[in-house]
Amino acid sequence: MAADGWELVEEAADADVAVVNTCGFVEAAKKDSVDALLEANDLKDHGRTQAVVAVGCMAERYGKELAEALPEADGVLGFDDYVHISDRLRTILSGGVHASHTPRDRRKLLPISPAERQEAAEVALPGHAQAEAAPAPEDLPEGVAPASGPRAPLRRRLGTSPVASVKLASGCDRRCSFCAIPSFRGSFISRRPSDVLGETRWLAEQGVKEIMLVSENNTSYGKDLGDIRLLETLLPELAAVDGIERIRVSYLQPAEMRPGLIDVLTSTEKVAPYFDLSFQHSAPAVLRAMRRFGDTDRFLELLDRIRAKAPQAGVRSNFIVGFPGETEADLAELERFLGEARLDAIGVFGYSDEDGTEAATYEDKVDPDEVAERLAHISRLAEELTAQRAEERLGEVVEVLVEEIGGSYAEDDTEADTDAGGRDGIEAGEGGGSVVGRGAHQAPETDGQTMLTLSGAGPRPAVGDLVTAKVVAAEGVDLVAEVLPRGEPARAGACSEEAAR
């Protein structure tokens, strides 16, 4: 959009048109999206904003239905509109009407055979370079990806965080009975390694230090490119990009985990030993009803294999409670798994029907009040267990990527203060100052964070620095760690390759 003459502004109130990126996955996210659209619509009563446009997954999933139900949105644009988004916005802004699309099952747009999908140039794939895309103009605005960076569609960073996401693939071929995502995101299709590498190099030039690879299912990467183990090849190449200090892989399917991928994730320098494993439940009967595989013991064996290679590996997962047919015994089995799994972060969701899913047709539904009780119970348990896991990390040496410096520390970069014990330094929160980052086991936004205590008279870290620190306290899932003097081995006490061997 910036390349086509649009100026991106920080505040929605300063925009001529407010474009709201919606989510269509779960009820809570859909409600948040509707609230954001209504909030943006209020701007039209005062100030500059003249139009509100919905984009993203909820807009794609519901299309014309959303436009009719929410007249406050002046336009609802689906994925097929993205290549023409500038023209669409100008039409809407000038008072014209763009007819919203009738939703369709996007799984049917790509060939059934994964090997044939890369040639389907006529299907809109947001975030993918496609053959018919126009070449990038030479006179790009400052901050927009140059031709030597990501291929079209272009990318522009909206912030200065040292962390950035990079799309690895789109869609999903799995048929989980509770999930509607494949119907509006489509079948699985990988981005080509050259595109992922090009975007990563460009982000490194923009000052990014950590790359988080995202998709609906990263473990399937490469299956449509002729190599199901392509992720194992790509990760070392990404880690070798100059300026990048950490590569993190999100969303891994337990049923598709393989020894070679575990090896690469636990032994490749700059690749975080981090496992975002989508367990969803651990009771066999519930998992089969979900059209998923595994059970408590198999999942625990997987975690044992991971920790045998990387004792400090970070593991997070999400779970659904109150799924149709879930019994008290099933819930107890989930509790058994959680009690033994030692997860660093746990997300818990209460089941609710999703339009168009198989599970919505199941008859043995759990009463909504009982779902809420189970959700509250497992959520409390998860909070206790993740706090215990954080306590287990006391004494560990971690590498922390500094993401935020605030308060008096940000304002004062002269000599360090001296505490009551005669030790130079600033502790997290002391005098209103704080230095906050994340260890390798902590993903942005979803997991905990690490607050740094500075000791000694050495240079203070800056945002984007990767510092070595020793964990000295835990506060819930968050850690407090003392920065170690420079020159001390970066991986002392950590899950190094040597320890794994």
N, C-alpha and C positions, 0 to 999 in steps of 0.2 A: 504493500500500500504506500509506504514511504517512497518507493521507487516510482510510483505512479502519481506522485504529487500531493499525497495526503500528509498532513502533519499530525503526528501522534502526540497527544497531550497527557499530562500526568493525572489531571482531575477530570472526571466525567462532566462536571459542570462547565468546563471550558471547551467541550466538544460540540461540533455541529450535529454529529450523529454519534450516539453511544452504541457500541457493538458489544453485546453481552455473550460471552462464551459459556454456554450452558452444559450441564451434565445430565445424562439420561439413564444413569445406572440404577440407583436405589431411590426410594421415596424421599429420604431426607435431602439428598442432593438435588432432586427435581424440585423440591419445595424451595431450597435455597436459590435455585436458578430463577424460579418464578418471582421470588421476593426481589432478586436483583433487577429483574426486568421492570417490576412495578416501581422500585426505587428510582431506576433510571427514567421511567416515564414521568415521575414527579418533577424531574428537572425541566420538563417542557413548559411548566407553569411559570417558571421564573429563570432568567438567565439565557444562555446562548443555545442550549440543546433544542434541536428541532425534530429529531427522529431517534427512535430506538429500534435496534435490529437484533434479533436472536440468531446466533450461530452455534456450532458445536453439536454434541451428541443428542441432546434433547430436541434441538431443532431438526436434526436429521431424522430422528426416530419418529417424531409426531407430525412434522411438516404442516400440511393444511389443517389438521386437527388442532394443533397448537395455535395457529393463526386465528382460527375461528373462536377458540376458547379464550384467547388472550388478545383482544383488540388493542390493548395498550402497546403491543409490539407493532411497529409500522412495517416490519418485514420479518420473514422467517426464511433464512437461507440454509439450504442443505449442502452437503459436500460437493455436489455437482456444480454449485454456484461459485465455488471458491476461486476457480480460475478466472471468473468474470466479476469478482467481488467489487472491484472499483466501479465498474459500470452499474452494478446492482445498487450500490450505495448512492451513486449520483442520481439514479432514477428515483429512488425512495426519497432522497433529500429534496428533490425538485417537486415533490408532490405526486409523482407517478406511483403506480401500483405494480409490484412484482408478484405474480401468482406463485403461491407456495406449492411445493411439490407434494404429490401423493406418496406416502411412504411405501417402500418396497423392501423385500428381503435381500439385502446386499450380498448374502452368501451365494445367490444365484447369478451374480454378475461376473464372477471369475470362473475359469474352468475348474472342473472337479479335480483334475490332475494338478498337483502343485507345480510340476515341471513346466506346465504351459502358462502359468499365471504371469510370468515376467513379460510376456509378449502382449498382454491385454492392455494396450496403451489407451484404449477408449474409456476405461473405467477410472473415475476420479479417486485418487488415493492421496488424501491430505498428508503433506510432509514428505512425499516421495518425489524424486525426480522422474519425470516421464518424457517419453520421446518427443511428444508434440509440443512440449513447453517451449515458449519463446526464449531465446538467449538473453542473458542478463544484460541490461544496458551498461555502457561503459561509464556513464556519469552518475554513479550511484550516490545518494546522500551519505553523509558521514555516519558510520556505524552500521551500515547495511552490508551484508555479506558480499564480498567482491567475487568476480568471476572465478578467481583461484580458490575461493572457499566453497561453501555448499552450492551445488547446482540448483537450478530452479526447482521448486519455489524458493524464493529468497528468504532469508531470515534476518531479523533485527532483534537484538537483545533489548529487553524492557527494563533491565536493572544492571547493577554492577556487582552482583554476588559472585564470589569465586567458584560457585557451583552452577552447573547448567545441565539440563537434560538433553539427550540426543535420542531421537527416535530410531529404534533398531528394526521395527517391523510394524505391521498393522494387521488387525483382524485376528481371528482364532478359529481353528478347525475342531476344537473340542466341543462336545455337546452336553455340557453340564445342565441338568434339568432345571436349575434355578436361575440360569443366567440368560439374559436377553442380548448381551453385547454382540455376539456374532451376527445377529440379525440386522443390526444397524452399523456395525463396523466392518462386516464382511468376512470373507475367508482370509486365512493367514497368507501374508505376502511379505517377504523380506526386502529391506533396502539393500542395495548392492554395497559390498564392503568399501569400494572406492568412494561412494557418497558419504558413508559414515565416517571414514577417515578424513575426507575433505572438510566436513563440517567440524570435526574435532580439532583439526589443525587451525581452522579459522577461529574457533572459540578460544584456543590457546593464545592466539595472537591478540584476542580481546582481553586477556588477563585471567581467563578461567583456569582453575587448578584441578577441579574435580568434575569428571563427567559421569552422569548417571544414565545408563542405557535403559530405555523404557520401551515397552510394548505390552500387548495383552498376554504374550507367552514367549519369553526370551529363549526358553530351552528348545523351541522349534526353529530357531534362526538357522537359515541355510537350507532347509529341506526342499524349498522350491528353487534353490540354486544348485542343486545336485550334491550337496554335502551337509548332512545333518550335524556334522561336527565342526561346522564353519566357525561357530562362536569360539571354540578352543583355539582356532588359528587367528581370529581377529583380535582377541583380547591382548596378546603380547604386542601386536602391531599398534594398537591404540595406546598401550602403556609406553611405547617408545616415542610417542609424539613429544617433541620438545616443548617444555613448559607445563605439561600435564603431570600432576603429582599423584592422582588417585583415579582409578576407574572403578565404578560400582555398577553391579548388575542387579536390576530389580526383577520382580515377578518370575519365579522359577516354578515349574510344575514338578511336584515330587515324583510322579509316575514317569517323567522323562529325564530325570537325573541319571547321569552315567559317570562311571569312574573317571574318564578322561576330563570331563568338565569339572568335577570336584578337584582333580589334580591341578588344573589350571587356575581355578579360583583360589586355591589355598597355597600355591607355590610361586605364582608369577609376581615379580616385583612391581609395585604400584597398583596391582589389582587387589581391591579390598576383599579379604576373606569374609564375605557377607552373603547370607543366604536368605532371600525373601521367598520363603516356601509357602505355597498356597495349599495348606492342609484342609481347611474348611471344616473338618470334623475328624474323629478317629474311630467312631463306632462303625464296624463293617456294614451293618444293615443301613445306616443312614448314608454312608458313602455310596453304596450301591444304588440307593434311591436317587442320589445326586448324579448318578452316572459317572462316578469317580472310582479310583482304585486305592488300595492300601488299607491299613488298620493301625492300631496303636503300636503294636510290636514292630511292624515294618517301618513305621515312621521313626521310632526310637532307634532302630538299627541304622537308618540313614543318618540320623544325627550323630550316632557313635562313629560312623565312618568319616564324617566331616571333622569331628573334633579330634579323631586320632591323628589327622593330618594338620589341623590348626586348632589347638586348644582354646584360643581366644576368639574363635570365629563368632561373628554376630549372626543371630538367627531371629527372624520375625515371622509372624504368620497371622492370618485372619481366620475367623471361625463363625459359623452360622449356628445359632441355637433356635430351637422351636421349629425345626424343619418338619414337614408333614410326616407323621409316623414315628417321630422321635419319642422314645420311652424314657422313663426314669433311669433304667439300666443303661441306655445309650448315653444319657447325660453323665452318669457316673463314670462310664468308660472315657468320655472326653475329659473329665476331671482327672482321671488316672494319667492320661497322656500329658496334660498340662503340668501335673505335679512332677513328672519325671523328665520333661523335655528341656527345662531350663532355658526358656526363650527370653530374649532380650526385649522384645516388643510384641504385644498381642492386641489385635483388633477383634472386637466381638460385635456381631450384628444379630438382631432379632429377625427371624424370617418374616417376609411379607411377599405376597404374590406379585410377580412381575408379568405384565401383559405379554401374551404370546409364548410363555415358557411351558414346558411339560409339567413342572411342579405345580403350576397354577391349576392344573386339572386334577391333581391328586385329591382324594376324598378324605383321607385320615389327617385332617388339619388339627393342629394344636390350638387350643383356645387362646385368643390374643392376650388375655390377662395372664395366662400361664406362660406364654412366650415372654412377656415383659418381666415376669418373676425370674425366669431362667436367665434372661439377659442380664438382669441386675446381679444375680448370684454369680454367674461366670465372670462378669465384669469386675466384681469385687475380688474374686479369686485371682484373676489376671493381674490386677493392680498389686496384690500382695506378692505374687510370684515374680513379677518383673522387678519389683523393688528388691526382693531377695537375690535375684540374679545380679542386679547392680552391686549389691553388697559383696557378692563373690569376687567382684573385680578389684576390690581393695588390694593395693600393693602391685597391681599390674602396671606395666609401662606401656603407654599408648601413644600413638601419633595423632595429634589433634590438628585439624585444619581450622585456623582462626577465621571466623565468619563475621564477628561483631565486636566492636570496641566501643564502649559507651561511658557516659557520665564523666567524672573528673579525669579518668584515665585518658579518654579521647581528647580532652582539652589540654592536658598537661603531659607533654612528652619530654619534660626535663628530667632531673634526677629522681630516682625512686624514693618514695617515702620510707620511713623506718618504723617498724611496728614496735609494740611494747617489749618484745623479746630481743630488740636490738637487731632484727633481721630486716634487711632491705627488701622491699617488695610491696605489691598491692594485691590483696586478695579479692576474689570475685565479690563484688558488692560493697567493698570497703570505700567509704567516702563517696558513694554514689557511682564508683567506677566499676566496670566489669569487662572481662575478656572472655568471650564465649565462642566455642567451636564444637566440632564433632570428631569423635574417634572413628576408626574404621568400622566399628560395629554399629554406628549410629547413622541412619539415613536422614536426609533433610526432611523436615516438617513432620514425618510420621513417627520418628523415634525420639529418644532422649537427646540431651546435649551435654557438653562438658564445659564447666566453668573453670577457668585457669587461675591458679595462684602463682604470682611471679615472685621469685626469690633471687637474691644475688644482685649484682650491679651490672649485669650484662644488658645488651640491647633488648628493648621491648619488642614483642612480636607485632606485626602489622596484619591487617586483613589479607588473607591469601597465603600467609605463612603456614608451613607445616612444622609443628614443634613437637618435641618429645617431652612427655610429662608422666609423672607417677600418680596414680589414683590414690587419694588420701581420704576421701569421704564419698558418701552417696546420699542423695536427697531424692527419694522415690526412684525413678528411672534415670535421673540425671546424676552425673558424676562431678566431683571436684578433684582437680588434679594439679599437682605442683610442677611447674616447668623445670626441667632438669637443665643444668649448665650445658652449654654447647660443647661439643667434643665428646660427650658421653655417647656410647653406642646407641644408635637410633632404635634398634630393635631389642635392646636389652630386656630380658624377661618376657618378650612378646612371642607370638606364635610364629617364629621364624622357620624358614625352610630347614635350617639345621636341626631345630627341635623336632620338626615333623619327621625328618629322616631318622 
